[in-house]
Amino acid sequence: MIYETRVYRCVPGRLPALLKRFETITLKLWEKHGIRQAGFFTTLVGESNQELTYLLAWESLADRDKKWAAFQSDPEWIEARAKTEADGQIVANIVNQLLVPTSFSSVK
């Protein structure tokens, strides 16, 4: 297993729109494409409270590449993303990392 951490820094005031999009649209499309989330988090204490951090679980890099590409090119996602950004951009930038558990990690 590999894990991906993604941090979305929102345009000021747009975090609620991002949370709503994930809850009502994105997660259903991920299910359709076999993408497994391992947790979603907002920042309680830290540099910015305009961030959404989440983890994804993948069987391999090939699994990630295949499923992520299918999701990104899904016409339903493209349309939904455009609709949710009709009032303006939601995400200012995204930082992601692909992680491998250590031999002593409780998550394998």
C-alpha positions in Angstrom: 0.0 0.0 0.0 1.0 3.6 -0.6 -0.8 6.6 0.8 -1.2 10.0 -0.7 -1.6 13.1 1.3 -3.2 16.1 -0.4 -3.5 19.6 1.1 -5.9 22.0 -0.6 -5.4 25.6 0.4 -8.6 27.5 -0.4 -9.1 30.9 -1.7 -10.2 32.9 1.4 -13.8 32.2 2.4 -14.2 29.3 -0.1 -13.5 26.3 2.3 -17.2 25.7 2.9 -17.7 25.4 -0.9 -14.8 22.8 -1.1 -16.2 20.8 1.8 -19.7 20.7 0.2 -18.2 19.6 -3.2 -16.4 16.7 -1.6 -19.4 15.7 0.5 -22.0 15.9 -2.2 -20.1 15.2 -5.5 -16.5 14.1 -5.3 -16.8 11.2 -2.9 -19.5 9.6 -5.1 -17.3 9.9 -8.2 -14.4 8.5 -6.3 -16.5 5.5 -5.4 -17.4 5.1 -9.0 -13.7 5.0 -9.9 -12.6 2.8 -6.9 -10.7 5.6 -5.2 -10.4 5.0 -1.4 -10.1 7.8 1.1 -8.4 7.2 4.4 -9.5 10.4 6.1 -10.4 14.1 5.7 -9.2 16.9 8.0 -9.6 20.6 8.5 -7.0 22.6 10.4 -7.8 23.3 14.0 -4.5 24.9 14.9 -1.8 25.6 12.3 -0.7 28.0 9.6 -4.1 28.3 7.9 -7.7 27.4 8.7 -8.5 27.6 5.0 -7.1 24.2 4.3 -8.5 20.7 3.7 -6.1 17.8 4.2 -7.0 14.3 3.1 -5.4 10.9 2.7 -6.0 8.4 -0.1 -5.0 4.7 0.0 -3.6 3.1 -3.2 -2.6 -0.5 -3.9 0.4 0.8 -6.1 1.6 3.7 -8.2 0.0 2.1 -11.2 -3.3 1.8 -9.3 -3.1 5.5 -8.5 -2.2 6.6 -12.0 -5.0 4.6 -13.6 -7.8 5.5 -11.2 -6.8 9.2 -10.8 -6.6 9.7 -14.6 -10.0 8.1 -15.0 -11.5 10.4 -12.3 -9.9 13.5 -13.7 -11.1 12.9 -17.2 -14.7 11.8 -16.2 -17.1 14.2 -17.9 -19.3 14.2 -14.8 -16.4 15.4 -12.7 -15.5 18.1 -15.3 -19.0 19.4 -15.4 -19.5 19.3 -11.6 -16.2 21.1 -11.0 -17.1 23.8 -13.4 -20.6 24.3 -11.8 -19.1 24.5 -8.3 -16.6 27.1 -9.5 -19.2 29.3 -11.3 -18.9 31.8 -8.3 -15.1 31.8 -8.5 -12.1 29.6 -8.0 -12.2 27.5 -4.8 -8.7 26.1 -4.4 -5.7 28.4 -4.6 -3.1 25.6 -4.6 -2.6 21.9 -3.9 0.3 20.1 -2.3 0.5 16.3 -2.5 2.9 13.6 -1.4 3.0 9.9 -2.0 3.9 8.1 1.2 5.1 4.5 2.0 4.5 3.1 5.5 7.6 2.3 7.6 8.1 -1.3 8.9 6.8 -0.1 12.3 3.8 1.8 11.1 0.4 0.9 12.5 -0.9 1.6 9.0 0.4 -0.8 6.4 
